[in-house]
Amino acid sequence: MSDRAKKITELTALTAPSADDLMVIVDSPSGTPVTKYVTVGNFLGNSAANVTIFNTTTPANSTITVKKGTIMFDSSFLYIATANNTLKRVALTAF
């Protein structure tokens, strides 16, 4: 079966997309829906959160220079920039 005949959920998952990869998007789903594509780079560049993830980084304090949407973590906490230069943290626990 070709990829054109598969459901999206039947396609091979891409775990490391690059900025020029394409995503399917439905424009105006509650009005006149039109299926379009967007590059990963344009989607992330124009998204509200514009998330950046830094692995295993412990910030020095809650007011370091950081962009809203940045996510960091270490072995004890998950840190999220809720505004520019404003971090909040959540303790990590086993479950």
Secondary structure, 3 states (H helix, E strand, C coil): CCHHHCCHHHCCCCCCCCCCCEEEEEECCCCCCEEEEEEHHHHHHHCCCCCEEECCCCCCCCCCCCCCCEEEECCCEEEEEEECCEEEEEECCCC
